[in-house]
Amino acid sequence: MNSKTKYFLLFLVCAVLATLSAYPRAGGAGGSLSHSSGGSGGGGLGSAIAWFFLLPGPVKIIILLAVAGYFVYKYMNKGKSGGTDMEGGSSAGPSGAPEPISSDFIAANPGFDQQAFIRKVNTAFLAIQDAWQNKNLAKVRRWISDGVYQRFNAQFTMMNLLEQTNILSNIKIKQIRIESAAREGDYSIITASVYFRMDDNFICKRHPEFDEKFTGDEATEYWTFIKKSGVAEKDLYNSNVCPKCGFPSNDKGGQVSQCESCGTVTYLGDYDWVLCEITQEEDYKKDAVARLTPQNPSLQPLYTDKGADFSIQLMEDKASNAIMQYFISRVTRDLKYVRRFTSDELFSSIESKLKGEDKFIYNRLYLNSVNLVGCVESNNIYYAVFKINYSSMRLKEEPGGKLVKLDQTVIERGMQLTLAKKAGAVQKTKLWSAACPACGAPFTDTTLTQCDYCGAKINSSDNDWVMTQLNLED
């Protein structure tokens, strides 16, 4: 086969595969169906078409039959996918060998039981699927991070606006294995792969044209957990009592899972492994060279700053929390979700942007990746920069309730987010969205920027990380 033939076949395969990448199940869709990265790509397509006419006749016939067969398949399955071009998954499970568990991890976690951890992952996976289809995180809140909570909460908000539900059934976990286990600062982090099969029925009561149904989805997801190194594990997954005082949990969920008796917050990694990331297979395998490593010189001041309680994974979780609350504010036009952790300057910019854009709803909204890509210290302020990729499909509601697609399919977009915090500032609480970072008092009003109790400015980098810059592709 000559080089021209190879080029065109490669183009054809890529074009087809570009439509086979996202899933509506719990954990979100990884991968994009289209990219809005700018630039011109028409030259490549034009060249491929031109070369097609130069190919030998038999090769042309084979290619045309392949293309025709694909579109016949799409037509025969019309109605099973509701306008997002999503397809059922077909994974062969995790590839390659897992990374060896680091010696630092073993030293920081003596007596670590791999099988006990895998059982917790199994429990977590099944519980999350149930929470997803019921759109209720109460039973899992005590062991999921703020970022994971906010990812699901934002999706539930969008689904409720469209009266959508996602029924998952015939769930079978084929394999769970530990892919990596390492220590970072005061924390230990484990990523486990979950290879599974399920049936997936996405129902939109308000707009049935967006219904989707897949049978026998097979996929691999990568679930990341974090815990303070060396602390004794308390079982948050099979116990419904406070890990500190033993008081029964009320399972109310919500923004904070906090003991009514002693005030202990369970999901900060002080008592057990906490789920802080769910990554789809295609995103996990993408090149993440830009992400900073713990050895990066720019991060060393943060590791030694005891007030920072720093970890890359925790910072990326904080960025996830922030951006999902931003998306909720953007759709609902209610800025209380971002006000308390956004600088005054950025808040004014966001408020102006929302006033100038048409209102829309997300039919799909998933974070593909959140990576810490830069960190600098200037004038005694740390600035942490994140590259965020997310997949979404926007709909505009016209008079009479008709929905019009602003995006013809699910599109992957990128953004850059900056968080800032004063060097040496000691936080009184880790509850970024629920309590004053200066004194720890709970918020009485989430729209306030000044603490009722101590008078401290809540959305100030003097006390905690706040959003200071947000650059969007759209």
MIZALUM-461428 format. One record per residue (C-alpha): residue in three letters; x, y, z negated; residue number from 1. Coordinates in Angstrom, 1 decimal. Last residue first. Layout:
BEGIN
ala,X,Y,Z,NUM
...
//
This chain:
BEGIN
asp,-16.0,29.6,-24.3,474
glu,-12.3,28.9,-24.8,473
leu,-12.4,30.1,-28.4,472
asn,-9.9,32.0,-30.4,471
leu,-10.4,32.3,-34.2,470
gln,-8.3,34.4,-36.5,469
thr,-8.3,35.2,-40.2,468
met,-10.0,32.2,-41.7,467
val,-9.4,32.0,-45.5,466
trp,-7.1,29.9,-47.6,465
asp,-7.4,30.7,-51.3,464
asn,-6.8,33.4,-54.0,463
asp,-5.0,36.4,-52.4,462
ser,-6.1,35.3,-49.0,461
ser,-9.4,37.0,-49.8,460
asn,-13.0,35.8,-49.1,459
ile,-13.9,35.5,-52.7,458
lys,-13.0,38.9,-53.9,457
ala,-12.6,38.6,-57.7,456
gly,-15.4,40.1,-59.9,455
cys,-14.9,37.6,-62.7,454
tyr,-18.5,36.2,-63.0,453
asp,-20.5,37.4,-60.1,452
cys,-17.6,36.6,-57.7,451
gln,-17.4,38.9,-54.7,450
thr,-17.9,37.9,-51.1,449
leu,-21.6,37.0,-51.6,448
thr,-23.5,35.1,-48.9,447
thr,-23.4,31.8,-50.8,446
asp,-25.2,33.2,-53.8,445
thr,-24.9,31.9,-57.3,444
phe,-21.4,30.6,-56.6,443
pro,-19.9,28.3,-59.1,442
ala,-17.2,29.7,-61.5,441
gly,-13.7,28.5,-60.8,440
cys,-11.9,31.7,-61.9,439
ala,-9.9,32.9,-58.9,438
pro,-11.0,30.3,-56.3,437
cys,-14.7,31.0,-57.0,436
ala,-16.8,27.9,-56.3,435
ala,-18.8,26.2,-53.6,434
ser,-17.2,26.4,-50.2,433
trp,-13.5,25.9,-51.1,432
leu,-14.1,23.6,-54.0,431
lys,-10.4,23.0,-54.7,430
thr,-10.6,25.1,-57.9,429
lys,-8.6,27.5,-60.0,428
gln,-6.3,28.2,-57.0,427
val,-2.8,29.4,-57.8,426
ala,-1.4,32.0,-55.4,425
gly,2.3,31.4,-54.9,424
ala,2.3,32.5,-51.2,423
lys,-0.9,34.3,-50.3,422
lys,-3.2,32.4,-48.0,421
ala,-4.1,32.5,-44.3,420
leu,-6.0,30.1,-42.0,419
thr,-5.7,30.5,-38.2,418
leu,-7.9,28.7,-35.7,417
gln,-7.2,28.0,-32.0,416
met,-9.8,26.6,-29.7,415
gly,-10.3,23.9,-27.1,414
arg,-13.2,22.6,-25.1,413
glu,-14.3,19.1,-24.0,412
ile,-17.6,19.1,-22.0,411
val,-20.6,16.9,-22.4,410
thr,-22.6,17.2,-19.3,409
gln,-24.4,19.8,-17.2,408
asp,-23.5,22.5,-19.6,407
leu,-25.9,25.4,-20.0,406
lys,-28.6,22.8,-19.7,405
val,-32.2,24.2,-19.7,404
leu,-34.7,23.2,-22.4,403
lys,-38.4,24.0,-22.0,402
gly,-40.0,25.2,-25.2,401
gly,-42.7,27.4,-23.6,400
pro,-40.2,30.3,-23.3,399
glu,-36.8,29.0,-22.5,398
glu,-34.5,27.0,-24.9,397
lys,-30.9,27.0,-23.9,396
leu,-28.9,23.8,-24.2,395
arg,-25.2,23.3,-24.9,394
met,-23.2,20.1,-24.5,393
ser,-20.2,19.7,-26.8,392
ser,-16.9,18.1,-27.2,391
tyr,-14.3,19.6,-29.5,390
asn,-10.5,20.2,-29.5,389
ile,-8.9,22.1,-32.3,388
lys,-5.3,23.5,-32.3,387
phe,-4.6,24.8,-35.8,386
val,-2.4,27.6,-37.1,385
ala,-1.4,28.0,-40.8,384
tyr,-0.4,31.5,-41.8,383
tyr,1.3,31.8,-45.2,382
ile,1.4,35.3,-46.7,381
asn,4.4,36.8,-48.6,380
asn,4.9,39.5,-45.9,379
ser,5.1,36.8,-43.3,378
glu,5.3,33.0,-43.8,377
val,4.8,30.9,-40.7,376
cys,3.0,27.6,-39.8,375
gly,2.2,26.0,-36.5,374
val,0.5,23.1,-34.9,373
leu,-1.8,21.7,-37.5,372
asn,-4.0,19.4,-35.5,371
val,-7.8,19.0,-35.4,370
ser,-9.0,16.5,-32.9,369
asn,-12.1,15.4,-31.1,368
leu,-14.6,17.3,-33.1,367
tyr,-18.1,16.5,-32.0,366
leu,-21.2,18.4,-30.9,365
arg,-23.9,17.0,-28.6,364
asn,-27.3,18.5,-27.8,363
tyr,-26.0,21.8,-29.1,362
ile,-28.5,24.6,-29.2,361
phe,-28.4,28.0,-27.6,360
lys,-29.0,31.7,-28.3,359
asp,-27.7,34.1,-25.7,358
glu,-24.5,36.0,-26.6,357
gly,-23.9,39.6,-27.7,356
lys,-25.1,39.5,-31.2,355
leu,-23.1,36.3,-31.9,354
lys,-19.9,38.0,-30.7,353
ser,-20.4,41.0,-32.9,352
glu,-21.0,38.9,-36.0,351
ile,-17.9,36.8,-35.2,350
ser,-15.8,40.0,-34.8,349
ser,-17.1,41.4,-38.1,348
phe,-16.3,38.2,-39.8,347
leu,-12.8,38.2,-38.5,346
glu,-12.1,41.6,-40.0,345
asp,-13.8,40.8,-43.3,344
ser,-11.8,37.6,-43.7,343
thr,-13.8,34.4,-43.5,342
phe,-14.2,31.9,-46.4,341
arg,-17.4,33.3,-48.0,340
arg,-19.1,34.5,-44.8,339
val,-18.9,31.2,-42.9,338
tyr,-22.2,29.5,-43.8,337
lys,-23.9,32.8,-44.7,336
leu,-23.7,33.8,-41.0,335
asp,-27.2,32.6,-40.1,334
arg,-27.6,32.8,-36.3,333
thr,-28.8,29.2,-36.5,332
val,-26.6,28.1,-33.5,331
arg,-23.5,30.2,-34.3,330
ser,-23.8,29.7,-38.1,329
ile,-23.9,25.9,-37.7,328
phe,-20.8,26.1,-35.4,327
tyr,-18.9,28.2,-37.9,326
gln,-19.8,25.7,-40.6,325
met,-18.2,23.1,-38.3,324
ile,-15.1,25.3,-37.8,323
ala,-14.5,25.8,-41.5,322
asn,-14.9,22.2,-42.6,321
ser,-12.6,20.9,-39.9,320
ala,-10.0,23.5,-40.8,319
lys,-10.2,22.4,-44.4,318
asp,-9.7,18.8,-43.3,317
glu,-6.7,19.8,-41.2,316
met,-5.3,21.4,-44.4,315
leu,-5.9,18.3,-46.4,314
gln,-4.2,16.1,-43.8,313
ile,-1.2,18.5,-43.6,312
ser,-0.9,18.4,-47.4,311
phe,-0.3,21.2,-49.9,310
asp,-1.3,21.7,-53.5,309
ala,-0.6,25.4,-52.7,308
gly,-0.1,26.6,-56.3,307
lys,2.8,24.2,-56.7,306
asp,4.7,25.9,-53.9,305
thr,7.4,23.3,-53.1,304
tyr,5.3,21.6,-50.4,303
leu,4.3,25.0,-49.0,302
pro,7.9,26.2,-48.8,301
gln,8.8,23.0,-46.9,300
leu,6.2,23.5,-44.2,299
ser,8.3,25.7,-41.8,298
pro,11.2,23.2,-41.9,297
asn,9.1,20.5,-40.3,296
gln,9.6,17.2,-42.2,295
pro,5.9,16.8,-43.0,294
thr,5.3,16.7,-39.2,293
leu,3.7,19.4,-37.2,292
arg,1.2,18.4,-34.5,291
ala,2.4,19.5,-31.0,290
val,3.5,15.9,-30.1,289
ala,-0.1,14.6,-30.5,288
asp,-0.2,12.6,-27.2,287
lys,-3.6,11.0,-26.9,286
lys,-3.9,7.5,-28.3,285
tyr,-6.0,8.5,-31.3,284
asp,-8.2,10.6,-29.0,283
glu,-9.1,7.7,-26.8,282
glu,-9.8,5.4,-29.8,281
gln,-12.1,7.8,-31.6,280
thr,-10.9,9.4,-34.8,279
ile,-12.7,9.5,-38.1,278
glu,-11.0,11.6,-40.8,277
cys,-11.0,12.4,-44.5,276
leu,-12.4,9.3,-46.2,275
val,-11.3,9.4,-49.8,274
trp,-9.3,6.7,-51.5,273
asp,-9.9,6.7,-55.2,272
tyr,-9.7,8.7,-58.4,271
asp,-7.9,12.0,-57.9,270
gly,-8.4,12.1,-54.1,269
leu,-10.6,15.2,-54.2,268
tyr,-13.9,13.3,-53.6,267
thr,-15.2,12.8,-57.2,266
val,-15.7,16.3,-58.5,265
thr,-15.8,16.0,-62.3,264
gly,-18.2,18.4,-64.0,263
cys,-18.4,16.5,-67.3,262
ser,-22.1,15.6,-67.5,261
glu,-23.7,16.4,-64.2,260
cys,-20.8,14.8,-62.3,259
gln,-20.1,16.6,-59.1,258
ser,-20.6,15.6,-55.5,257
val,-20.5,18.9,-53.7,256
gln,-22.1,20.4,-50.6,255
gly,-25.0,18.0,-50.6,254
gly,-25.1,14.6,-52.2,253
lys,-28.0,14.1,-54.6,252
asp,-26.7,10.6,-55.7,251
asn,-27.6,11.3,-59.3,250
ser,-24.5,9.6,-60.6,249
pro,-24.6,7.8,-63.9,248
phe,-22.1,9.1,-66.5,247
gly,-19.0,7.0,-66.8,246
cys,-16.7,9.8,-68.1,245
lys,-14.0,10.0,-65.5,244
pro,-15.0,7.9,-62.5,243
cys,-18.6,9.2,-62.8,242
val,-21.0,6.3,-62.2,241
asn,-22.4,4.7,-59.1,240
ser,-19.9,2.0,-58.5,239
asn,-19.2,0.0,-55.4,238
tyr,-17.4,2.6,-53.2,237
leu,-16.1,4.9,-55.9,236
asp,-13.9,2.1,-57.4,235
lys,-11.4,3.8,-59.7,234
glu,-7.9,3.5,-58.4,233
ala,-5.0,4.4,-60.7,232
val,-3.2,7.6,-59.7,231
gly,0.2,7.0,-58.1,230
ser,-0.1,9.2,-55.1,229
lys,-3.2,11.4,-54.9,228
lys,-5.5,9.8,-52.4,227
ile,-6.3,10.1,-48.6,226
phe,-8.2,8.0,-46.1,225
thr,-8.0,7.9,-42.3,224
trp,-10.5,5.9,-40.2,223
tyr,-9.4,5.0,-36.6,222
glu,-12.2,3.9,-34.4,221
thr,-12.3,0.9,-32.0,220
ala,-15.4,0.3,-29.8,219
glu,-17.8,-2.3,-28.5,218
asp,-21.3,-1.2,-27.6,217
gly,-23.5,-4.2,-27.2,216
thr,-26.7,-2.5,-26.1,215
phe,-26.9,1.2,-25.2,214
lys,-29.9,3.5,-25.3,213
glu,-30.1,7.2,-24.6,212
asp,-33.1,9.6,-24.9,211
phe,-32.4,13.1,-23.7,210
glu,-35.4,13.2,-21.3,209
pro,-37.5,12.4,-24.4,208
his,-37.4,16.1,-25.5,207
arg,-39.1,16.6,-28.9,206
lys,-38.8,13.0,-30.0,205
cys,-35.1,12.7,-28.9,204
ile,-34.0,9.1,-29.5,203
phe,-30.5,7.7,-29.4,202
asn,-30.5,3.9,-29.5,201
asp,-27.1,2.2,-30.1,200
asp,-26.5,-1.5,-30.4,199
met,-23.3,-2.5,-32.2,198
arg,-19.8,-4.0,-31.9,197
phe,-16.7,-3.3,-34.0,196
tyr,-13.0,-2.8,-34.2,195
val,-12.1,-0.6,-37.2,194
ser,-8.5,0.7,-37.3,193
ala,-7.1,1.9,-40.6,192
thr,-5.2,5.0,-41.4,191
ile,-3.7,5.4,-44.9,190
ile,-2.5,8.6,-46.6,189
ser,-0.7,9.1,-49.9,188
tyr,-0.6,12.5,-51.6,187
asp,1.7,14.6,-53.7,186
gly,3.9,15.5,-50.7,185
glu,3.1,13.2,-47.8,184
arg,3.3,9.4,-48.4,183
ala,2.7,6.8,-45.7,182
ala,0.4,4.0,-44.7,181
ser,-0.2,3.2,-41.0,180
glu,-2.3,0.9,-38.9,179
ile,-4.1,-1.0,-41.6,178
arg,-6.4,-3.6,-40.1,177
ile,-10.1,-4.0,-39.8,176
gln,-11.5,-6.5,-37.3,175
lys,-14.7,-7.7,-35.7,174
ile,-17.2,-5.6,-37.6,173
lys,-20.7,-6.5,-36.4,172
ile,-23.6,-4.0,-36.3,171
asn,-26.7,-5.5,-34.8,170
ser,-28.4,-2.1,-35.2,169
leu,-27.9,1.7,-34.9,168
ile,-30.8,4.1,-34.6,167
asn,-29.8,7.7,-33.7,166
thr,-32.5,10.3,-34.4,165
gln,-33.3,13.6,-32.6,164
glu,-35.9,16.2,-33.4,163
leu,-34.1,18.8,-31.3,162
leu,-33.4,21.2,-34.2,161
asn,-33.0,18.1,-36.4,160
met,-30.2,16.8,-34.2,159
met,-28.4,20.1,-34.4,158
thr,-28.5,20.3,-38.2,157
phe,-27.6,16.6,-38.4,156
gln,-24.5,17.2,-36.3,155
ala,-23.4,20.1,-38.5,154
asn,-23.9,17.9,-41.6,153
phe,-21.9,15.1,-40.1,152
arg,-18.9,17.3,-39.4,151
gln,-19.4,19.1,-42.7,150
tyr,-19.2,15.9,-44.8,149
val,-16.1,14.8,-43.0,148
gly,-14.4,18.2,-43.6,147
asp,-15.5,18.3,-47.3,146
ser,-14.1,14.9,-47.8,145
ile,-16.0,11.6,-48.2,144
trp,-16.0,9.4,-51.3,143
arg,-18.8,10.9,-53.5,142
arg,-20.8,12.0,-50.5,141
val,-21.6,8.4,-49.4,140
lys,-25.0,7.8,-51.0,139
ala,-26.2,11.4,-50.5,138
leu,-25.1,11.6,-46.8,137
asn,-28.6,11.5,-45.3,136
lys,-29.3,11.7,-41.6,135
asn,-30.9,8.2,-41.8,134
gln,-29.0,7.0,-38.8,133
trp,-25.8,8.6,-40.0,132
ala,-26.1,7.4,-43.6,131
asp,-26.6,3.8,-42.5,130
gln,-23.6,4.0,-40.2,129
ile,-21.6,5.6,-43.0,128
ala,-22.5,2.8,-45.4,127
leu,-21.3,0.2,-43.0,126
phe,-18.0,1.8,-42.4,125
ala,-17.4,2.7,-46.0,124
thr,-18.0,-0.9,-47.2,123
asn,-15.7,-2.3,-44.6,122
val,-13.1,0.4,-45.5,121
lys,-13.4,-0.6,-49.1,120
arg,-12.9,-4.3,-48.3,119
ile,-9.8,-3.3,-46.4,118
phe,-8.5,-1.5,-49.5,117
ala,-9.0,-4.6,-51.6,116
gln,-7.2,-6.6,-49.0,115
gln,-4.2,-4.3,-48.9,114
asp,-3.8,-4.2,-52.7,113
phe,-1.4,-1.5,-53.8,112
gly,0.5,-2.7,-56.9,111
pro,2.8,0.3,-57.0,110
asn,1.5,3.3,-55.1,109
ala,4.2,5.9,-54.9,108
ala,7.0,3.4,-54.4,107
ile,5.0,1.5,-51.8,106
phe,4.2,4.7,-49.9,105
asp,7.8,5.9,-50.0,104
ser,8.9,2.5,-48.6,103
ser,6.7,3.0,-45.6,102
ile,4.1,0.5,-44.6,101
pro,5.2,-0.9,-41.2,100
glu,3.4,0.7,-38.3,99
pro,0.7,-1.5,-36.7,98
ala,1.5,-3.7,-33.7,97
gly,0.2,-3.0,-30.3,96
ser,-3.3,-2.5,-29.2,95
pro,-6.4,-1.9,-31.4,94
gly,-9.5,-3.7,-30.2,93
ala,-10.5,-4.6,-26.7,92
ser,-12.9,-1.7,-26.4,91
ser,-15.9,-1.4,-24.1,90
gly,-18.2,1.5,-25.1,89
gly,-21.6,2.2,-23.7,88
glu,-21.8,5.2,-21.4,87
met,-22.5,8.9,-21.9,86
asp,-23.4,10.9,-18.8,85
thr,-25.1,13.5,-21.0,84
gly,-28.4,13.6,-19.2,83
gly,-30.4,11.1,-21.2,82
ser,-28.7,7.8,-20.5,81
lys,-30.9,4.8,-20.1,80
gly,-33.2,6.7,-17.7,79
lys,-31.1,5.8,-14.6,78
asn,-29.5,2.5,-15.0,77
met,-30.2,1.3,-11.5,76
tyr,-29.2,4.8,-10.2,75
lys,-25.8,4.6,-12.0,74
tyr,-25.2,1.1,-10.7,73
val,-26.0,2.3,-7.1,72
phe,-23.6,5.2,-7.7,71
tyr,-20.8,2.8,-8.7,70
gly,-21.5,0.5,-5.7,69
ala,-21.4,3.4,-3.3,68
val,-18.0,4.4,-4.6,67
ala,-16.6,0.9,-4.4,66
leu,-18.1,0.4,-0.9,65
leu,-16.6,3.7,0.3,64
ile,-13.2,2.7,-1.1,63
ile,-13.3,-0.8,0.6,62
ile,-14.5,0.8,3.9,61
lys,-11.7,3.4,3.9,60
val,-9.1,0.6,3.2,59
pro,-10.4,-1.4,6.2,58
gly,-10.1,1.7,8.5,57
pro,-6.5,2.6,7.7,56
leu,-6.1,5.9,5.7,55
leu,-5.7,9.2,7.4,54
phe,-9.3,10.3,6.6,53
phe,-8.7,9.7,2.9,52
trp,-5.6,11.9,3.1,51
ala,-7.8,14.9,3.7,50
ile,-10.1,14.0,0.8,49
ala,-7.2,13.5,-1.5,48
ser,-5.7,16.8,-0.4,47
gly,-8.9,18.7,-1.0,46
leu,-9.2,17.1,-4.5,45
gly,-5.7,18.1,-5.4,44
gly,-6.1,21.7,-4.1,43
gly,-9.4,22.1,-6.0,42
gly,-7.7,21.8,-9.3,41
ser,-7.3,25.5,-10.1,40
gly,-6.6,26.8,-13.6,39
gly,-9.0,26.8,-16.5,38
ser,-9.0,24.3,-19.4,37
ser,-12.8,23.7,-19.2,36
his,-12.5,19.9,-19.2,35
ser,-15.2,17.4,-18.3,34
leu,-16.4,14.2,-19.7,33
ser,-14.4,14.5,-22.8,32
gly,-12.9,12.1,-25.3,31
gly,-14.0,11.1,-28.7,30
ala,-17.7,11.2,-29.5,29
gly,-18.7,11.3,-33.1,28
gly,-18.1,9.3,-36.2,27
ala,-21.6,7.9,-36.2,26
arg,-22.8,6.8,-32.8,25
pro,-23.4,9.2,-29.8,24
tyr,-20.5,7.9,-27.7,23
ala,-18.2,9.6,-25.2,22
ser,-15.8,8.4,-22.5,21
leu,-17.1,6.9,-19.3,20
thr,-17.6,9.8,-16.9,19
ala,-13.9,10.6,-16.5,18
leu,-13.3,7.0,-15.8,17
val,-15.0,7.4,-12.4,16
ala,-12.9,10.4,-11.4,15
cys,-9.7,8.8,-12.7,14
val,-10.3,5.7,-10.6,13
leu,-11.0,7.8,-7.5,12
phe,-7.9,9.9,-8.0,11
leu,-5.8,6.8,-8.5,10
leu,-7.2,5.3,-5.3,9
phe,-6.4,8.5,-3.4,8
tyr,-2.8,8.6,-4.7,7
lys,-2.2,4.9,-4.0,6
thr,-3.5,5.2,-0.5,5
lys,-1.2,8.2,0.2,4
ser,1.8,6.4,-1.4,3
asn,1.5,3.4,1.0,2
met,0.0,0.0,0.0,1
//
